[in-house]
Amino acid sequence: MSLHPRRRAVAVQWPTMLWLTIVWVLLWGDLRLGNVLAGLAIAFAVTVLLPLPAVASGGRLRPFGLIRLVAHFARDLVVASVQVGVQAFRPGPPVSAVIGVRLRSSSDLYLTLTAELCSLVPGSIVVEAHRLTRTLYLHVLDVDTAGGIEAARQSVLDQEERVLRAIASDAQLAAAGLGPVPAANRKRGVTT
């Protein structure tokens, strides 16, 4: 006999409820039984009464693409942190801009991942995301250091491509205009 859908949802979300309870206890800094039970009650209410919609990616994990994404992101963090640090001591205000970048993929998941990765790099932050037009609007702190407006746009598109090549399916890559990387280019590190 199968569980009622609502009961099954609670059973599936026990790791989330446990995590939320741990966060609750850590935020309050009190490990007493009453606080743990209050955390469980709130975690239950959040996961059962306010469930998030399921996110269907339809993609597949590509280990080499994921390694490339993480390595490039780590490099971006270091380089951008140094650039922002130098900018803090440079006289005069930086030349900043808000740019719009239309992404290739129409998936909410990939738009969100790209936006988050771009926002986590110092010197740029996503100020708005238009889901229907697949456009991200970013504030770039120093356009000159970023290589100009077009270079900043290309940087966002490159980030999206790395996200897609890390976790998108072949069909999603083709829909975004990014076919698989030819074997000859893979050896040289060239992407299409």
Buried (B, 14 or more C-beta within 10 A) or exposed (E): EEEEEEEEEBEEBEEBBEEBBEEBBEEEEEEEEEBBEBBBEBBBEBBBEEEEEEEEBEBEEBEEBBEBBEEBBEEBBEBBEEBBEEBEEEEEEBEBBEBEBEBBBBBBBBBBBBBEBBBBBBBBBBEEBEEEEBBBBBBBBBBEBBEBEEEBBBBBBEBBBBBBBBBBBEEBBEBBEBEEBEEEEEEEEEBE
